[in-house]
Amino acid sequence: MADHASRALTQSPKSADTLMDAGYELETHAAEDHHWWYRGRRRVLRQVLASLPLSPATRILDAGCGSGRNMLMLGEFGQVTGLEPAGASLSRARERAAGAVTAGTIEAMPFADGAFELAVCLDVIEHLDDDRAALTELRRVVAPGGRLVVTVPAYQWIWSSHDEVNHHRRRYTRRTLLAAASDAGWVCERSTHFNALLLPAAIAYRTLERVRRPSGPPVSDLHRTPGWLNRTLSQPLHFEAWLIRSGRRMPVGLSLLAVLR
């Protein structure tokens, strides 16, 4: 799963996919409040941020903020600024009034050097052709001693139609994520997988998908969760967030999180 509006970081406004993507972008806006994956990632992120030395004056950048839903939560930890290139998401983020929202791409951000003490980049860099360029630009706008919290999808070997419909360029292992971060000048303070308890089910489902080789258009995992199952699927991430808050590192999971300095 990803913040799908951030797909536009790599797309031309006149691409053949624009109309389909625009509709899908709006569907994700409607799902962000209640879908188990979005809610679970916010729980995990909240626990990680609670462990950092932040204050109400901390300047926070949400790089690739999508509709701004995460900015509402980030505002609990400091003064939030969003960055977003996609038109519909940009408008929705500004409507939320959770902080200033600027139009722009991560590869060339319109911010001064060292403008923030903390940046978060949530399921964005997997959409980019050059993830190292984005990580380097994030390092530029984060002040010395500041941090970046980044999340990405894990394991290239479970690539599926979900990745295709979201225009992912890659999935990551801990090694490949930290190598990209190190090349951009970041040092890892902490890393962990999350969404571990649902990994076996995801492997089974995506293996079956390959065997069946569906002939239709690619389908996102967002559309595969019936409403009655949503609450059940949210429970494992409650537990994982608690484990991560206690300092544990989860060795496997569908997603990766790293705290970089």
N, C-alpha and C positions, 0 to 999 in steps of 0.2 A: 504494500500500500504506500501511497505517497501523497504529498500535497499537490494534487494534480494540476492546479493552476500554474505551477512553476514550470510545466512543460513549455510554456511560451518563451522561456529563456532561450530555447534553441530553435524556435520556429519563426519562419517568415509570416507576417500577417496575411500574406496572399497565398499561403501554401494550400494544397488540395485538401488538407485535413482540417482547415480552419473551422468550417461550419460544424462538423462532427465534434471537434474539440471544444468549441464554444458551448455547445449544448452539454457536453460532459462536464465541463468546468462548472456550469451552473448546478448540475446535479450534485457535485461534490460539496458545493456551498450548503445545499439543503441537508446533506448527511453529516456535516462536521459536528453538530451538537450532539447527535444521538448514536452514530455508528460506533460499534465497540472498538474498532481500531483507532480512530481519532481520539476517543475518550481515553483509551488505555495509554496511548503515547503521551497525552497530556499528564496523566498521573505519573508516569515514569519521569518525564521531564521535570515536573514540579518537585519530585523527591530529589532529583539530582541538583536542581538549583537551590533547594533548601540547604544543601550541604556546602554551598559556596559562600565566601565572605562578601555578600552583597548588602547594599543599603538602599534606602529610598531614593538616594541621589545617583545610584549607579546608572550610567548611560548604556542602554541595551539596544542592539540592532537585531531585528528579525529579518534576515536576508532571504528573500523569496517568501514573503509573508502571506501570499495567497489572499484569501478573503479577510485576513486579519483576526481570525478566530483565536489563534494562539496569542496574539497581542493582548487579549483580555486577561489571560492568565499571566503573561510575562509582566504585566503592569503591577502585579503583586510584589515584584522584586526590584523595581526601579522605573526609570523614565524610558519609555519604549519608542523607538522609531522603526517604521516598516519600510521595506524596499520591495517593489513589485513591478514587473513589466507588463503583465497581462491586463488589458483594459477593464474587463468585467470584474476581475478580482480586485484591481486597484480601486475601482469605485465602491465596491462593497466594503473594503478595508477602511476607506475614509468615512463611510457611513457609520461604522462602529464607534468612531471617535475614541479609540483606545490609545491614540498617539499620532504623531505626524507620520504620514505615509508619502514616500517619494517614489516617483516613477524612475525606473532604471534597471540595469542588469548587474549581476554580481561581478561580471568580468571587468566592468568599468563603472564603479560606484561614484556618485557625485558627492562624496563626503571627504573631509580633510583627513590627513594622516592622524591616527590616534584619536579619532572622534568618539570612540566607545570603549568602555571597560569590559563589555561582554557582547559577543555576537552569538546568535543561534542560527543554524542553517539546517532546517528540518526536511529531510528527504527531498533535497534539491540537486546536489552535485551529481547524482546519478543521471540526471537529464542532460548534462553539459558535455560537449565534445572534449573540452579541456578542463578537467576538474582541478588540476594543479594551478592553472591560471586563476581560477576562482578562489582557491584556498590562499594563494599569494595575495590577491586583492583584499581578502578578508583580513589577512595579517597586517596589511597596510593600515586599515581603518581601525584596528584594535590597538589601544595604547599599550606600551611596554608593560609586561606583567599582567595584561588582561587575558581573557579566555574566550575560546570558541567552543560551543557545544554543537556537535554535528551528529545527525542520524542519517543512516542509509539502509537500503535493503541488503540482506546478506545472501551469499552463495550463488554464484553464477550457474551452478549446476541445477538449480531449481527455476531457471528461467522459464517463463510461461507467457500465455497470451495476455496476462495482466501487465507484464512488463512492456509488451508491444503496444497495447492500447494507451499506455502512459508514456510512450516514447522514451523509455529508459535507454541509456547507452551501455550500462553495465550494472552488475550487482557486485558486492564487495566481500572479501574476507577481512579479518582483523589485520592481517599482514598487508594487503593491498591498500586498505584505508590509511593505515599508519604510515606506509611508505609514501603515499601521496601527500599526507600532512607534513611529514618530515622534509620532503623535497621543497615544500613551500615555507619552511622555516618554523614549523610548529613542533612543540614537544608534548608528548602524550602524558597527561597526569592520571588519566583513568579511562578504561574502556570496558564495555560490557555488551553482550548480546541482550536482547529482550524478545518477548513473544516466543518463548521457548516451549511452553507446554503445548502449543498448537502446531509445533514444527512437524511432528509425525503425521498429523492429519494433512498438512499442506503438502508434504512430500508425496503421500499417497494420492492425493487429488491431482497433483500436477503430473505424476507418473501416468495416471489413468488418462489424463488429458492428452499426453503424447501418444499413448497407445491408440486412442480413438481417432486422433488426428482430425479434429472437427474442421469441416469445410467452410463454416461461416466466418464472419468477422471476429477478430479477437475480442475477448470479454474480460472486463476488470473484475477483480475480487469484490469490489464494492457492490456489484449487482448479484453476487452469489449468496448473500446473507439474507435469508428471510427475516422479517421483523421478529417473529417468535423466538428465533435463535440468538438474536442480538444480545440480550441480557446474559444468557448463559456464556457466550463467548467472551464477555467482558470480565468475567470473574477471575480467570487466570492472571490477567494483567494487574488486578488489584494485589494479588499475592506477590507477583514479580516486582511491582513498585516498592512494596514493603521490603523485600530482600535487597533491592538496590539501594534503598535509603539506609539500610543497615551496613552498607559498605561491601556487600558481596558482589562478586563478578560472575555473571552467568556465562558459561563456556559456549553455549549454543543458543540459537534463536533465529527467527525470521528477519530480525532487524539488528543493526549495530548502532551503538552510541559511543561517542568518544568526547572526553573533556580535554581540550588542547590548550596549551599556554605558550 
